[in-house]
Amino acid sequence: MGIAPDLSNDLPEIVAMRHELHRHPELGLEEEWTSNYVAEKLQGLGYEVHRGLAKTGVVATLTNGSGKRAVGLRADFDALPIQEKTGLPYQSEIPDRMHACGHDGHTAMLLGAAKRLAERRNFDGTVHLIFQPAEENFGGAKMMVDEGLFELFPCDAVFALHNEPQLPFGQFALRDGPIMAAVDEARIVITGRGGHGAHPEDTIDPIVAASSIVMALQTIVARNTHPIEPAVVTVGSIHGGSASNIIPESVEIVVGIRSFDDATRDLLEEKIRLIATRQAAGFGARADVDYLRSYDATINDTAETDFLRAQAIRFAGAENVTDLARPFMGSEDFAYMLKAQPGSYFFLGTGRGPDDPPLHHPSFDFNDDILATGVAFWTEFAEAFLSRA
């Protein structure tokens, strides 16, 4: 993975772009500064730039030769509502906003690749560079697709990467089929009859009912889903009551749900609703379930993952490419681009060591040493894709 001399000359600029993006983090659908910054860079490189999909999204197009094939490369550029604690010279200038997931690095890598592709012109066809907002919360990928992304910018396939500090530096980690989970949320409100804690016989205690529901929910994965089908049901929040001598009127439980298979996803919702309502009824209480389906599972296409694997091995060597034994339980809205187009999503290891802060941590900082790898790989990958017969 040696760095070509022409890329080495560009590295200071690429690092500077990453740091500038890091200083100006913006939440989903609020990325006005980021969108302007990215668009200006791309226009300066001679790309045809389209703006406005998913409000702040940017798509840059470059065509070379007469080839009819087109490839889409996606980078996300939204930040998180976290107060940064790195103390770095380029740390966030906006309170309670931080690039704690490395989207600044993803964007800098794709901007660096944009420059190389424009300079080299070593491809025959069309490159669409997709800079996507709102990955963390509002499903910017789905918004872009729904607003006509692939009708406006037809692609034979679309690809994306995510940095991963828990993987060895420079390792490409990929997987055919499911690679990231679907994520859902259930908000369960148990309503009883409040009263004095000294006279529980005059009340319907929603805390007792909620406690029974929490324990019963644990049986869904243990006893209802198939043993080899991944699923997670996590009670992440429970709120109710204010004092030891007051039985409250209601309790709220918030449940996080993860799955990969559509049938399993349906089963989880069915069982959560059933357990909540019937457990509550057994105590004389009522349970109201608000069930929100969020991001779908991210499922890679076999042919495009095979091509990605071959290119990663050619680029980095077989020793630096691994097929994940199991998918990650996190979620990713690139799922919606993959539902619309063939393609593949993969991870690029950025680990510095065992003490490296994980993603979404206030001390996380994207590893600049991987920028050159990402830029070079995206460039060579796009060129190879457009050379396919």
C-alpha positions, 0 to 999 in steps of 0.5 A, spaced: 500 500 500 505 504 498 503 511 496 504 514 489 508 520 489 503 524 486 498 523 492 503 524 497 504 531 494 496 532 495 496 529 502 497 536 506 491 538 502 487 532 504 489 532 511 487 540 511 480 539 508 479 533 514 481 538 519 477 544 516 470 539 516 472 537 523 472 544 525 465 545 522 460 539 524 453 540 523 447 535 524 443 532 519 439 536 514 443 542 517 449 541 513 449 548 510 456 550 511 459 543 509 455 542 503 457 549 501 464 547 502 464 540 498 460 543 492 465 549 492 471 544 492 468 539 487 466 545 482 473 547 482 475 541 480 471 541 474 465 537 476 458 538 474 455 539 481 448 538 483 445 540 490 438 540 493 437 532 494 435 531 501 436 538 502 443 539 503 446 533 499 451 534 493 452 529 487 458 531 483 459 528 476 465 527 471 464 523 465 470 521 461 471 518 454 464 514 451 463 509 456 456 508 458 458 505 465 457 509 471 459 508 478 456 511 484 461 512 490 458 515 497 460 519 503 456 521 509 458 528 512 453 529 518 456 530 525 453 528 532 450 532 538 456 530 542 461 535 546 468 534 543 473 532 549 479 531 544 483 538 546 486 538 538 488 544 535 482 543 530 477 540 535 469 542 533 468 550 534 461 548 535 458 547 542 455 540 543 457 538 535 462 533 533 464 529 528 465 523 532 463 518 527 469 519 522 464 522 517 469 528 516 474 523 514 469 519 509 468 526 506 475 528 505 477 521 502 472 522 497 474 529 495 481 527 495 479 521 490 475 526 486 481 530 485 485 524 482 480 522 478 479 529 475 487 529 474 488 522 471 482 521 467 484 514 467 477 511 466 471 510 460 465 512 463 461 516 468 463 517 476 458 520 480 460 522 487 455 522 492 455 526 498 450 524 503 447 528 509 443 525 515 446 518 516 446 519 523 438 520 524 433 522 518 435 517 513 438 522 508 440 516 503 433 514 503 431 521 502 436 522 496 433 515 493 426 517 494 427 524 491 430 521 485 437 520 486 438 514 481 433 517 476 437 523 475 444 519 476 443 512 473 449 508 476 451 500 475 452 500 482 454 504 488 459 503 494 460 506 500 466 505 506 466 506 513 472 507 518 472 502 524 477 504 529 476 497 532 479 493 526 487 493 524 489 499 521 489 498 513 484 492 513 478 491 508 473 488 512 467 486 507 461 481 507 456 478 502 449 479 504 447 482 510 453 486 513 449 491 518 442 490 522 435 493 521 434 498 527 427 499 530 424 502 536 418 501 541 416 505 546 411 502 551 407 506 556 404 502 561 398 506 565 395 503 571 392 507 577 396 511 582 396 512 589 399 512 596 405 507 597 402 505 603 396 502 600 398 499 594 391 495 594 388 501 592 392 502 586 394 498 579 402 499 580 405 500 573 412 499 575 410 492 577 407 491 570 413 494 567 418 490 571 414 484 568 414 486 561 422 488 561 423 480 564 418 477 559 421 481 553 428 477 554 424 471 552 423 473 545 430 472 542 431 466 547 425 462 545 421 465 539 427 467 534 431 461 530 437 460 534 442 462 528 438 468 526 441 474 529 436 479 533 437 483 539 431 486 544 434 491 548 430 495 554 435 501 554 430 506 558 425 505 563 422 511 567 416 512 572 415 514 579 418 520 583 418 518 590 418 511 595 411 513 597 407 514 591 405 509 586 405 513 579 400 513 574 404 510 568 411 508 566 415 508 559 419 503 557 423 504 550 426 498 547 431 498 541 430 492 536 435 489 531 435 484 526 437 482 519 431 477 516 424 480 514 420 475 517 424 475 524 423 483 524 416 482 523 416 476 529 419 481 533 414 486 533 409 481 533 411 478 540 413 485 543 406 488 542 403 481 545 408 481 551 407 488 553 399 488 552 398 481 555 403 482 561 400 489 563 393 486 562 395 481 567 396 486 572 390 490 570 394 495 567 394 498 560 400 498 555 400 502 549 405 500 544 408 505 539 413 501 534 417 505 529 421 501 524 427 505 522 433 503 518 432 497 514 438 492 514 444 493 509 445 487 504 450 487 500 450 484 493 454 478 491 457 480 484 459 487 487 462 484 493 466 479 489 468 485 485 470 489 491 474 483 494 478 482 488 480 489 488 481 490 495 486 484 494 489 487 488 490 494 492 492 491 499 494 484 499 490 478 501 493 479 508 489 485 509 482 483 506 478 479 511 470 477 510 467 478 516 464 471 519 458 475 522 454 482 520 455 488 525 449 489 529 449 497 528 445 500 522 446 504 516 442 508 512 446 506 505 441 500 506 436 504 502 441 505 496 443 498 496 435 496 495 435 501 489 441 499 486 446 493 486 453 495 490 457 493 497 458 497 503 465 495 507 469 497 513 476 500 513 480 499 519 483 505 522 485 502 529 491 505 533 491 500 538 487 497 544 486 504 547 483 508 541 476 511 542 471 507 539 466 511 534 461 516 537 465 517 543 467 524 545 474 523 545 474 520 538 478 522 532 479 520 525 485 517 524 489 521 518 494 516 517 488 512 513 486 518 508 492 516 503 489 509 503 482 511 502 483 516 497 488 511 493 483 506 493 477 510 491 481 512 485 483 505 483 477 502 484 472 507 480 477 506 474 477 499 475 470 498 475 469 503 469 474 498 465 469 492 467 467 488 460 
